Amino acid sequence: MATDFLLIKQKEEHMEKELSRDLLEGSVLHKLLKISVPTMMGFLFQSGYEIIDMIWIGRISSNAIAGVTIFIGIFWLVDVLNTIIGNSSISLISQNYGTGSKENTSIAIEQTITFKGIVAIIAAALVLLILEPALHFFTDDPEVIKSALDYGYIRVFFLPILFSSFTVNTAFRCLGEGRKPMIVMVIAAMVNLILDPILMFDIVPGTMIPGFGLGVFGAALATVISTVVAFVTALYMLLKQKDKVDIRFKRMFKLNKEMDYQLMTIGLPNGLEMLTRNVSGLITLKLVHFYGTAAVATLGIGMKLFNFGLMPLIGLTMGAGAMTGQALGDENVERAEETVKIAARVGFVFASLFGALAMIFSEEIIQLFTSDAEVIALGGPMIKIFAPSLMVLALGFGYGAVFNASGYNIPYFISTVISKWIFHIPVLFLGVVVLKWPLMVVWLTYLLSDTVEVMSLLTHYKIGKWRTKRVYNS
């Protein structure tokens, strides 16, 4: 029996090594699905518990949904920093791993964890200072503001842990490990699912189990605890990956100026893109508020559902980015190109299936979140318009993987400026403030904006500057 166990263990280790090594060989579709599907499933679990968060919050009130929606819009402004460093790390880790350098790959992971942690501490301090004044820009409703603060303060305090958790999961994917991040996300999702009703309500709904009655704060606390669990679990798994990387804590206490400069600059266009996107999102949120708190709550539900539909696309793009980065590190441009084309096609199929189901059951889906008749009436048409956007974005996500993988991220920034600032915000301002459009037309502008953005990304893909861009250390 001991001998059999040893043979099985050796076989498993051999398979793990083969999976990471042969991302550069064999069927692109097979390898893409093998690395992406676990990531997609992990993100679906993660987004799923965020949706359940919103469902539980909806049991409190529509004002609570609106407060959390506004906070999230402000909170994700700091995701600009996570985006800059995170996208830089995709290029650095995957390309160094593609060259076969274990030491450079390990240093890239270490520096990303350390540098992103420092940046997150600074960002959290700034957000804590401006959060309450910023909320008053969107609403003066005391219930909405209280819900936002109850949910927000603890989320901001644990921002460094959230950023670090993202880093470790990104490292796994760049090493060709899709299964481990999925396991971490499923564990985090289960922790959150269990804690949400216990922490939020006096009595767990549908049972006689006593809870803590913390309300919206309880939802945020459950999310924070699950994030900490995810980070600790993922970091432990990463430290066990001795065959691929050798993470040394001593090196984390010393910044590597050259690599930290790359972490801040390679992904800078992504950060600027995210900044322009998030600011445009806040302006859109302000314009939607012209239609009342119910409209803001509807948009918050819509964004959660939309993000849930995006999760397979994001997982697919991350898998494609890891494969493409390794291919470019190996100077195999043809394989990189084949990878993103297949990613775009597979993503379109996923988005079409999800979008069709969402459109068919749009009203039933909204009713899961709230019993507010006004929100239900506004939400059905919104889902029918948001769903086709997923199909459009699937193409942009697929082909866009080459930009993160190569380190040529300018197209993201240009595409967002064109779609959000030259098209969406001016059209939306004219329609809401001047022409007094019905809310249905406001939802339609999202689809048109996403179409403009994807057309711009595809144009940059065809221009092909990504083909010659490299960032790995020689």
Protein Blocks (a to p, Z undefined) as FASTA:
>chain_A
ZZmmmmmmmmmmmmmmmmmmmmmgcjfklmmmmmmmmmmmmmmmmmmmmmmmmmmmmmmo
mmlmmmmmmmmmmmmmmmmmmmmmmmmmmmmmmmmmmnopaklmmmmmmmmmmmmmmmmm
mmmmmmmmmmmmmmmmmoccfklmmmmmmmmmmmmmmmmmmmmmmmmmmmmmmnopaklm
mmmmmmmmmmmmmmmmmmmpmbdghiabdcehnojmlmmmmmmmmmmmmmmmmmmmmmmm
mmlbccdfklmmpccfklmmmmmmmmmmmmmmmmmmmmmmmmmmmmmmmnojklmmmmmm
mmmmmmmmmmmmmmmmmmmmmmmmmmmmnopaklmmmmmmmmmmmmmmmmmmmmmmmmmm
mmmmmmmmpccfklmmmmmmmmmmmmmmmmmmmmmmmmmmmmmmnopaklmmmmmmmmmm
mmmmmmmmmmmmmnopafklmmmmmmmmmmmmmmmmmmmmmnommmmgcfbdZZ
